[in-house]
Amino acid sequence: MPLKPVQLIKNRWVKHYIAGEVLIGNALAMILGDWMTHVFFLNRAEWLSRKVVGTIYSLDIFYGLFCTVVLSALILWYEKPVRQCLSLFYTDVTPQPDILEKARRRVLNAPYFLVIIDGVIWGVGSFLFLAAGFPGGVRVGLGSGLISVTMAFFWVEHMSQFFRIPLFFPDGNLSGVSGVKTISLKIRFIALFCAVSLVPLAFVHLTIQRYRHVQEVHDFPLEYILHSLESTLMVESGIFMVYAIGLFLFATHHLRRPVQDIIRVMNHAKKGDFTRKVQVYSTDEIGFAGETLNAMNQGLLEREKIKDAFGRYVDPRIRDEILSGRVSLDGERKEATILFADLRHFTPLVAVTPAKDLIHILNSYFDEISHAIESHGGLILQFIGDEVEAVFGAPVARYGHEADAANAALDMRRRLLTLNEKFKEQGLPTISHGIGIHTGPVFAARVGNADRSAYSLIGDTVNMASRIQDLSKTFGTDILVSQTMYDILKDRYDFSEMPEVRVQGKDAPVQVYALKRAVK
């Protein structure tokens, strides 16, 4: 669970640091760029007049102060909504939605804002130094500016991953903020490649060309020129190596941290834990992958919740078969065994039994017969008042479903006897039931209207099982089975033949049998 902003801003110093990290990071990048320009200038100032050198130094001081004031003012103006939100976060107050939205947009656009204003500063400065007499001022200024701008960009992104993104986007969804600029990983890597390879190579080339020009103009000894060139290249190469290592660390951290977070969440999802979320740090392809994974986990979590809720109203086996697509909701023909059980003399019992006791009796009975049916592979389709409808062999086909139904009925008989003993001890009335079983073809389908439907079995087999259950009242026995059931199970169970009887919906009389016990 994401931490609250007030938990992330631990004290006033942390708040001030987060508020000033863009200003601090940009200042450090500009100082680095200015120092590099100073080093490159010293390596080229040996053959300049004192007047030109003095002019360039004065310009460097005054332009540096001017840039410091201008950049600080621009950054403070740009960061104003961010600072407002940080102050509210620190006091555990939620900012107004419009201020928070504006602050979020500026947090994400901060690196690109710095690229624009720093680029303008370095571009103007390059031409000013060229006008002051700095040889190669534009090339040196733009090269140092590119290095400075790149460092500022990656520094701000790096620091945002630690503080600002978790503060302003605890739930991710960076792509949901409108008006945010983004750079793809491809463009980012191209810029990084240019900054750490092409720019240093260009500087080396320009340095060699500069010394060649000096040799041609001043006719210095070749040994002196080569020694100076070697010293200059060593200093510049050292600077570029440090710069490349710094950019490499920033860039790898920018990639490593979110990728590791994505892998962590994926490992949890692989184990069935969909509650974890990726902390999204950017709006590039990696950020998109993190947000997509979060959305996928949220969908899977909701699916699990629906699945669990579905299983409370529908047997989990029906639920799993439907959700997996193995059960056709448009209807299919199956061979199955249907069992109906109904409590006897329940209506008079309702009239004389307190409601609390009646519900206890009914729920206790349903608990026992449900265990009996499910322990033998049966599936309860529905409870209808004091009646239960169950099926064996559907929705998942099961060999020997006829015997499963018979065993379940015998188990129901045993459980009812035990339950009645408990009722006697509790001073409650005892109950009895009748069971009817028939096997044959059924039609399994989703039955209902457009708003509400249920998995049901329909057909003559279902109707006959219900009629046989009604006949148990007529014959005064607790378990009756059809002729078809008898023909399949007669060698494994003891039956008593009942007289033929007519039932509703049948022209010819039907033969039924009372199930006594299993043959040992």
C-alpha positions in Angstrom: 0.0 0.0 0.0 1.5 3.4 -1.0 2.7 5.6 1.8 0.8 8.9 2.5 2.7 12.1 1.4 3.1 13.2 5.0 4.9 9.8 5.7 7.4 10.4 2.8 8.2 14.0 3.9 9.7 13.1 7.2 10.8 16.5 8.4 11.1 20.1 7.2 14.6 19.6 5.8 13.3 16.8 3.5 10.5 19.1 2.3 13.0 21.9 1.5 15.3 19.5 -0.3 12.5 18.1 -2.4 11.3 21.6 -3.2 14.8 22.7 -4.2 16.1 19.6 -6.0 15.4 20.9 -9.5 17.1 24.2 -8.7 20.0 22.5 -7.0 20.4 19.9 -9.8 20.3 22.4 -12.5 22.8 24.7 -10.7 25.3 21.8 -10.4 24.9 20.9 -14.1 25.4 24.5 -15.1 28.5 24.8 -12.8 29.9 21.6 -14.4 29.3 23.0 -17.9 30.9 26.4 -17.0 33.9 24.6 -15.5 34.3 22.5 -18.6 34.1 25.6 -20.7 36.7 27.2 -18.5 39.1 24.3 -18.9 38.6 24.2 -22.7 39.2 28.0 -22.8 42.5 27.7 -20.8 43.7 25.1 -23.2 43.1 27.5 -26.1 44.0 30.9 -24.3 47.8 30.5 -24.5 47.9 32.3 -27.9 45.3 35.0 -27.1 46.1 38.6 -26.1 45.7 39.7 -22.5 42.9 42.1 -23.6 40.9 39.3 -25.1 41.5 37.0 -22.2 40.4 39.8 -19.7 37.3 40.5 -21.8 36.3 36.8 -21.8 36.8 36.4 -18.1 34.7 39.5 -17.3 32.0 38.3 -19.7 32.1 34.9 -18.0 31.5 36.4 -14.6 28.8 38.9 -15.5 27.0 36.4 -17.8 27.2 33.7 -15.2 25.6 36.0 -12.5 23.0 37.0 -15.0 22.2 33.4 -15.9 22.1 32.5 -12.2 19.4 35.1 -11.5 17.4 34.4 -14.6 17.4 30.6 -14.2 16.6 30.8 -10.5 13.7 33.1 -11.1 12.3 30.9 -14.0 12.7 27.7 -12.0 11.0 29.2 -8.9 8.2 30.5 -11.0 7.8 27.1 -12.7 7.9 25.2 -9.5 5.4 27.4 -7.6 2.5 24.9 -7.7 4.9 22.1 -6.8 6.0 24.0 -3.7 2.4 24.8 -2.7 1.5 21.1 -2.8 4.6 20.1 -0.9 3.7 22.5 1.9 0.2 21.1 2.0 1.6 17.5 2.0 3.8 18.3 4.9 0.8 19.4 7.0 -1.2 16.3 5.8 -3.6 18.5 3.8 -4.9 17.4 0.4 -4.3 20.1 -2.3 -7.2 21.4 -4.4 -7.6 19.2 -7.5 -6.7 22.0 -10.0 -3.5 22.9 -8.1 -2.5 19.2 -7.7 -3.1 18.6 -11.5 -1.0 21.5 -12.4 1.8 20.5 -10.0 1.8 16.9 -11.4 2.1 18.2 -14.9 5.0 20.4 -14.0 6.8 17.6 -12.1 6.7 15.5 -15.2 7.6 18.3 -17.6 10.5 19.6 -15.4 13.3 17.9 -17.3 12.1 19.2 -20.6 11.6 22.7 -19.2 15.2 22.7 -18.1 16.4 21.5 -21.5 14.7 24.5 -23.1 15.9 27.3 -20.8 19.4 25.8 -20.4 19.7 25.4 -24.1 18.7 29.0 -24.7 21.2 30.2 -22.1 24.1 28.2 -23.6 23.2 29.1 -27.2 23.2 32.9 -26.4 26.4 32.5 -24.3 28.2 30.7 -27.1 27.7 33.6 -29.6 28.6 36.2 -26.9 31.9 34.5 -26.2 32.6 34.2 -30.0 31.9 37.9 -30.3 34.3 38.6 -27.4 37.1 36.9 -29.3 37.0 33.3 -27.9 38.3 31.1 -30.8 35.8 28.3 -31.4 33.4 29.9 -28.9 30.3 28.6 -30.5 31.5 25.0 -30.8 32.9 24.9 -27.3 29.9 26.6 -25.8 27.4 24.4 -27.6 29.3 21.2 -26.8 29.6 22.1 -23.1 26.0 23.2 -23.1 24.9 19.8 -24.5 26.8 18.1 -21.7 25.4 20.4 -19.1 21.8 20.1 -20.4 22.0 16.3 -20.6 23.3 16.1 -17.0 20.5 18.4 -15.8 17.9 16.3 -17.6 19.0 13.0 -16.1 19.7 14.5 -12.7 16.1 15.7 -12.4 14.7 12.4 -13.7 16.9 10.5 -11.2 15.8 12.6 -8.2 12.2 12.5 -9.2 12.2 8.7 -9.0 13.3 8.9 -5.3 10.9 11.7 -4.1 8.6 13.5 -6.4 7.0 10.7 -8.4 6.1 8.6 -5.2 4.7 11.8 -3.7 2.6 13.1 -6.5 1.8 9.7 -8.1 1.4 7.2 -5.3 -1.0 5.1 -7.5 0.9 5.6 -10.8 -1.2 6.7 -13.7 1.3 9.2 -15.0 -0.2 8.9 -18.5 -3.5 10.2 -17.1 -2.0 13.7 -16.8 -2.8 15.9 -19.8 -0.2 18.1 -21.4 2.8 16.1 -20.5 5.8 15.8 -22.9 7.5 12.5 -23.4 10.6 11.1 -25.0 10.7 7.5 -26.2 13.6 5.2 -25.1 14.9 5.3 -28.7 15.3 9.1 -28.7 16.7 9.0 -25.2 19.4 6.5 -26.1 20.3 8.4 -29.3 20.7 11.6 -27.2 22.8 9.7 -24.6 24.9 8.2 -27.4 25.6 11.6 -28.9 26.4 13.1 -25.5 28.9 10.5 -24.4 30.5 9.7 -27.8 30.0 12.1 -30.6 30.5 15.3 -28.5 33.8 14.1 -27.0 35.0 12.9 -30.4 34.1 16.3 -31.9 36.0 18.1 -29.1 39.1 15.9 -29.7 38.8 16.7 -33.4 38.4 20.4 -32.8 41.4 20.4 -30.4 43.6 18.8 -33.0 42.5 21.2 -35.6 43.1 24.2 -33.3 46.7 23.0 -32.6 47.3 22.5 -36.3 46.1 26.1 -37.0 48.4 27.4 -34.2 51.4 25.5 -35.7 50.7 26.9 -39.2 50.3 30.5 -37.9 53.0 30.8 -35.2 55.5 28.2 -36.5 56.1 26.7 -33.0 58.5 23.7 -32.6 56.7 20.5 -33.4 57.8 18.9 -30.1 56.2 21.8 -28.2 53.0 21.5 -30.1 52.8 17.7 -29.6 53.5 18.1 -25.8 50.8 20.7 -25.4 48.3 18.7 -27.5 49.0 15.6 -25.4 48.4 17.5 -22.1 45.2 19.1 -23.5 43.8 15.8 -24.7 44.6 14.1 -21.4 42.7 16.8 -19.5 39.7 16.8 -21.9 39.6 13.0 -22.0 39.6 12.8 -18.2 36.6 15.3 -18.1 34.7 13.3 -20.7 35.3 10.0 -18.9 34.0 11.4 -15.6 31.0 12.9 -17.5 30.3 9.6 -19.3 30.4 7.6 -16.1 28.0 10.0 -14.4 25.6 9.9 -17.3 25.9 6.1 -17.4 25.0 5.8 -13.7 22.0 8.1 -14.1 20.7 6.3 -17.2 21.2 2.8 -15.8 19.4 3.8 -12.6 16.6 5.3 -14.6 16.1 1.9 -16.3 17.1 -0.5 -13.6 14.8 0.6 -10.8 11.5 0.5 -12.7 12.4 -2.7 -14.5 13.2 -4.4 -11.2 9.9 -3.2 -9.8 8.1 -4.6 -12.8 9.8 -8.0 -12.4 9.0 -8.0 -8.6 5.3 -7.5 -9.3 5.3 -10.0 -12.1 6.8 -12.6 -9.8 4.0 -12.0 -7.3 1.4 -12.2 -10.1 2.9 -15.5 -11.2 2.2 -16.8 -7.7 -1.4 -15.6 -7.8 -0.9 -12.4 -5.8 -2.5 -9.6 -7.8 -2.5 -7.0 -5.0 1.0 -5.7 -5.7 1.5 -2.5 -7.9 4.4 -1.2 -9.9 5.6 2.3 -8.9 5.5 4.0 -12.3 8.3 6.6 -12.7 8.1 7.8 -16.3 5.9 8.2 -19.3 8.1 6.3 -21.7 7.7 2.7 -22.8 8.9 1.4 -19.4 6.3 3.5 -17.7 3.6 2.3 -20.1 4.6 -1.3 -19.3 4.3 -0.6 -15.6 0.9 1.0 -15.9 -0.3 -1.8 -18.2 0.8 -4.4 -15.6 -1.0 -2.5 -12.9 -4.2 -2.4 -15.0 -3.8 -6.1 -15.8 -3.3 -7.0 -12.1 -6.4 -4.9 -11.2 -8.4 -6.7 -13.8 -7.3 -10.1 -12.5 -7.9 -9.1 -8.9 -11.5 -8.0 -9.8 -11.9 -11.2 -11.7 -10.9 -13.2 -8.6 -13.3 -11.2 -6.5 -16.1 -11.9 -9.0 -15.1 -15.5 -9.1 -15.2 -15.7 -5.3 -18.6 -13.9 -5.1 -19.9 -16.1 -8.0 -18.9 -19.2 -6.1 -21.0 -18.2 -3.1 -24.2 -18.3 -5.2 -23.1 -21.0 -7.7 -21.2 -24.1 -7.0 -17.5 -23.5 -7.5 -17.3 -26.3 -10.1 -20.0 -24.7 -12.2 -18.2 -21.3 -11.7 -14.9 -22.7 -12.8 -16.3 -24.6 -15.8 -18.2 -21.5 -17.0 -15.3 -19.1 -16.5 -12.9 -21.4 -18.2 -15.2 -21.7 -21.2 -15.6 -25.5 -20.9 -19.3 -25.2 -20.4 -21.4 -24.0 -23.2 -23.8 -21.3 -21.9 -25.9 -21.8 -25.1 -26.9 -25.3 -24.2 -25.5 -28.8 -24.5 -26.8 -32.4 -24.2 -25.4 -34.5 -21.4 -25.9 -37.9 -19.7 -26.4 -37.3 -16.0 -28.2 -38.5 -12.8 -30.7 -36.2 -11.1 -31.5 -36.4 -7.4 -34.4 -34.6 -5.7 -34.8 -34.5 -1.9 -37.7 -33.0 0.0 -38.5 -32.7 3.6 -41.7 -34.5 4.7 -44.4 -32.8 6.8 -42.5 -29.5 6.8 -45.5 -27.2 6.4 -47.1 -28.4 9.7 -43.7 -28.1 11.4 -43.5 -24.4 10.3 -46.8 -23.7 12.1 -45.7 -25.0 15.5 -42.0 -24.3 15.6 -40.4 -21.0 16.6 -38.7 -19.2 13.7 -35.3 -19.4 15.3 -35.5 -23.1 15.9 -37.0 -23.7 12.4 -34.1 -21.9 10.7 -31.6 -23.9 12.8 -33.3 -27.2 11.8 -33.5 -26.3 8.1 -29.9 -25.0 7.9 -28.5 -28.0 9.8 -30.4 -30.4 7.4 -29.1 -28.6 4.3 -25.5 -28.6 5.7 -25.6 -32.4 6.2 -27.1 -33.3 2.9 -24.9 -30.9 1.0 -21.8 -32.6 2.5 -23.3 -36.0 1.5 -24.0 -34.9 -2.1 -20.7 -33.1 -2.6 -18.6 -35.9 -1.0 -19.9 -38.3 -3.6 -19.1 -36.0 -6.6 -22.6 -34.4 -6.8 -23.4 -30.8 -7.5 -26.3 -28.9 -5.8 -28.1 -27.0 -8.5 -30.6 -25.2 -6.3 -32.5 -25.0 -3.0 -36.2 -24.6 -3.5 -37.8 -24.0 -0.2 -37.3 -27.2 1.7 -36.3 -29.1 -1.5 -32.9 -29.7 -3.0 -32.0 -30.5 -6.6 -28.7 -32.1 -7.3 -26.9 -33.6 -10.3 -24.2 -36.2 -10.8 -22.1 -36.3 -14.0 -22.6 -32.6 -15.0 -21.3 -30.1 -15.8 -18.1 -32.1 -15.7 -18.6 -35.6 -17.1 -18.0 -38.3 -14.5 -18.0 -42.1 -15.0 -20.2 -44.1 -12.6 -22.5 -41.1 -11.7 -25.4 -43.4 -11.2 -23.6 -45.2 -8.3 -22.4 -41.8 -6.9 -26.1 -40.7 -6.7 -27.1 -43.9 -4.9 -24.2 -43.7 -2.4 -25.1 -40.0 -1.8 -28.7 -40.9 -1.0 -27.6 -43.7 1.4 -25.2 -41.2 3.1 -28.0 -38.7 3.3 -30.1 -41.3 5.1 -27.3 -42.0 7.6 -26.6 -38.3 8.2 -30.3 -37.6 8.8 -30.5 -40.3 11.5 -27.5 -38.7 13.3 -28.9 -35.3 12.9 -32.3 -36.4 14.4 -30.4 -37.7 17.4 -28.9 -34.3 18.0 -32.3 -32.6 17.6 -33.8 -34.9 20.3 -30.9 -34.0 22.7 -31.7 -30.3 22.0 -35.4 -30.7 22.5 -36.2 -30.0 18.9 -38.6 -32.0 16.6 -37.2 -34.6 14.3 -37.6 -34.5 10.5 -37.8 -37.0 7.6 -37.3 -36.7 3.9 -38.0 -38.4 0.6 -35.5 -38.8 -2.2 -36.1 -39.5 -5.9 -33.3 -40.5 -8.4 -33.4 -40.9 -12.2 -30.7 -41.0 -14.8 -30.7 -40.2 -18.5 -30.1 -37.4 -21.0 -30.5 -33.8 -19.9 -30.2 -30.5 -21.5 -27.7 -28.2 -19.7 -28.1 -24.5 -20.5 -28.2 -20.9 -19.2 -31.8 -20.2 -18.4 -33.3 -16.9 -17.5 -33.8 -13.4 -18.9 -31.4 -10.8 -20.2 -30.7 -9.4 -16.7 -30.5 -12.6 -14.7 -29.9 -16.2 -15.6 -28.8 -19.5 -14.0 -27.1 -22.7 -15.0 -30.0 -25.3 -15.1 -30.7 -28.8 -16.3 -34.0 -29.3 -18.1 -35.7 -32.3 -19.8 -37.7 -35.4 -19.2 -35.0 -36.9 -16.9 -35.3 -34.0 -14.5 -39.1 -34.1 -14.5 -39.1 -37.8 -13.9 -36.7 -37.5 -10.9 -39.0 -34.9 -9.4 -42.1 -37.2 -9.9 -40.3 -40.2 -8.4 -39.4 -38.1 -5.3 -43.1 -37.3 -5.0 -43.9 -41.0 -5.1 -41.8 -41.6 -2.0 -44.7 -40.1 -0.1 -47.1 -42.5 -1.7 -45.1 -45.6 -0.9 -43.8 -44.4 2.5 -40.2 -44.9 1.7 -37.2 -42.5 1.8 -35.3 -43.4 -1.3 -36.9 -44.3 -4.7 -35.1 -44.9 -8.0 -36.3 -45.3 -11.6 -36.3 -48.5 -13.7 -33.2 -47.2 -15.5 -31.3 -46.8 -12.3 -32.3 -50.2 -11.1 -31.1 -51.9 -14.4 -27.7 -50.3 -14.0 -27.2 -50.8 -10.2 -29.2 -54.0 -9.4 -26.1 -56.1 -8.9 -24.5 -53.7 -6.5 -27.5 -52.6 -4.3 -30.5 -54.2 -2.6 -33.8 -52.9 -3.9 -37.5 -53.5 -3.2 -39.8 -53.5 -6.1 -42.7 -51.1 -5.8 -46.1 -51.5 -7.6 -46.3 -49.8 -11.0 -47.9 -46.4 -10.9 -48.9 -43.7 -13.2 -47.2 -40.3 -13.0 -48.1 -37.0 -14.6 -46.8 -36.6 -18.1 -46.5 -40.3 -18.8 -49.1 -42.4 -20.7 -47.8 -45.8 -19.4 -47.3 -46.7 -15.8 -43.7 -46.5 -14.5 -41.8 -49.0 -12.3 -39.9 -47.7 -9.3 -37.7 -49.4 -6.7 -36.9 -48.6 -3.1 -33.2 -48.4 -2.4 -32.3 -50.4 0.7 -28.5 -50.8 1.0 -25.3 -51.4 -0.9 -24.3 -55.0 -1.4 -21.2 -55.9 0.6 
